[in-house]
Every structure is written in structure tokens, then in C-alpha cells.
Amino acid sequence: QNVTDIFDDKDISTKKPESIVEDKPEKTPEEVEEEEEIIYVPEPRQIHSAKLQFTPRIFPSPMRESKREEEEDWLLRNRRHLNKKQQKRLEGVDISERDPYWLKGKGDDFFQKADYASAINAYTCALEVDNALLAALSNRAACYLKIEKYDECILDCTSAIQILQEEKEAQLETAQREGIPPPKELRRDRILKENVLIRRGTAYCAAQKYVKGLADYQKASEENPNSEQLKNDCVRISILVQCEAFKDLADTAFREGKSAEAIKSYDQALELDPGHVSCLSNRAACHLSMKEYETAIKDCSSALHLLGYEEHQPKKHLQSLVLQPGGHTPVTGTEKWNKWVTALLIRRASCYSAKELLDQAVQDSQAAFEINPQSKPIATILCKNRLRLENKL
């Protein structure tokens, strides 16, 4: 029998004998409290240095994902106004800001929101990266047309047409050199060329250069011979070309003091286009110089009606690529529209004043002053009409 089998479990005790229990001195309450307050502090770690590099930013605030799109839009709107140091920072930012197609897409977003100034900045940034990006050139031209910067629109359209022509010539040279048939014109290029020609033609017409506008519309019609709308536009612009010829004759006669002769030429122009605002306005000036006040008032009222002033409703014009009949009229609320309306109101006020209809004279001169309160001549006319009305009362 093994030795370990001699003992039973009950015979094994885990309790220490009293003789080996260590005696420990009792601790005072203060000592116990002091011991509990001791906090273990680890040994100091070894010192290391690390270099941190941050993404270059124009803005002083930290970058937040929720503000990313807003910051990108701001940079595109104000990129031209950044100094050279800030421009250099942008080179190391996001690859998207150096991608012309991304920038062109941002321009499209601005265009859809009718934020044409920001769209122009975005398209300009895209063209700074790729100056032959036709879509950006064409779309920037559309923006310039919307904000009535016709010269800039014409320049962009001309550049786009030149790039298309150079690409076509390069393809023909390559085909001749390699002895292969010349490539067919892509439908995309044909549509782009048509749109660019229409935009430039519209800008020419808006600038009252109808002969050049007609030439562009005729070329666009050749690109798309099945378009009835383009054919109708060519007919309308042909009428405007004839009207402009009669108007030039009338303007020359009026400057020479031949008001009766000028009226005859204006009449011929208005027979072709009864809604030609410039002819109506100038004819009213002729009637005023001949003291035919009633007829002058009638012409002024007709012109104001065509400009959309009397109804206080915007006259839709050049809102699409298709021209509207009636000659060129500026878009309501623009600087040019304000200039035309104030001239007509003052002209009609002069007629009312000559007929001693001082209430209407004050009303028209007051309306003109509200549109252009900075004009001293208008303010003077208003004061004179008010004074005459007060004296009459």
C-alpha cells in the first residue's frame, strides 16, 4: 500500500497553525487613508520625434467632409483672385482640381443653377489645364451669352470653330499620308459645330450685327438641313438685315436734322418688323422734334410695351438658342434694359410736359428716376416737372 493512501481527505487541513500566523501591527485610520490615496505612476517613456505633414489648405479652418463641396465651389468662384502663393498651394491639393473634365463638370453644375459667373470661372479653370477642351469653350460661350457679354461669347465660339477645323485638317492630312480614306465627321462634332455657330450668330444679332449673324445661321442650317426652325430663323434674320439697312438711313437723316425723311425710313423698317423697338424709339424722337407729341407718345408707349415695362412682366428674349422676332430687345432688369426704358420714359414725359399733362409727366419722370436714381439730368427733369405741377395747382 502506498504511503499517500494512509491519509483520508478529512485528515488534511488547509488551515495554518496558530503558531505560524504572523503578527502585524494595527494601522491607525490616518495611515489607512493615506495608503489608499497613493497613485501608481509608471516610469517615463523614451522620447521619440515624428514628422507630420498636412495637406495644403487655403482655408485656415480644419478640413471637414461636410464642408468639402462648399469649399470647392468657393475656390472655383474665386480662383482668379488668389495670390501666387495660394495658387501654388492648389497644385498639391486634390487631383480633381487639376482634372479639366472634373472642372468642366463643376461648371455644368453651376450653369444648371443659373450661377453663370461661377460657371465661367470653372470653365476657365478647365481651359487653363486643357485649352482645347471644346465642351468647356462652348459652354463658357453659352454663359457669356446669358449675361449679355456678346464679344466674349463670339471669341469663345470662334476659338471652338477654329479648333474643330484644325482637328479636321489634321485628320485629312493623316489619311492622305497613310493612304486611307478620310474619316467621316463624327455626329458629336457636327452637333457641337452647329450649336457653336448658332450661339455666335445669336450673339452677333444681339449686338445688332445682323449680317454676320445671318451668315452663321446659314452655316448652321447647312450643318443641319432638316431643321425647319433654323430655316425660319434665317428668314427672320434676313428681315432684320433689311430693317437695319433702313434704320441706318433713318439714323443718318435724323442726325442731319431731316426728321421727315428719317420718319419715312423708320416707317419702311417697321413695315417689315412692327416690333423693332429701336425704330419705334427713334421715330418717337423724330416726332418729338417735329412737335407731333401725340404720335411720339404712341410710339414710346408701344416700345415700352414691347420691352415688357407696362405689364411689369419680363419679355422673353434670347432665353434659348432660337431668336425671337422683333429685333433685338435687352433682357428685363439688365443695365441695357434700364437705359432703354429710362430714355423712353423721359421722352414720353417731355411730350406730356409739352401738352401740359403734368401729372403724367411727373409720373414718367419719377419712374425713370426710380430706375436710375444716380442720374442728375433725370433728377433735374423730375424737379422741373414737379415744380410746374405745384405752380399749376
Disulfide bonds with the S-S distance in Angstrom:
none
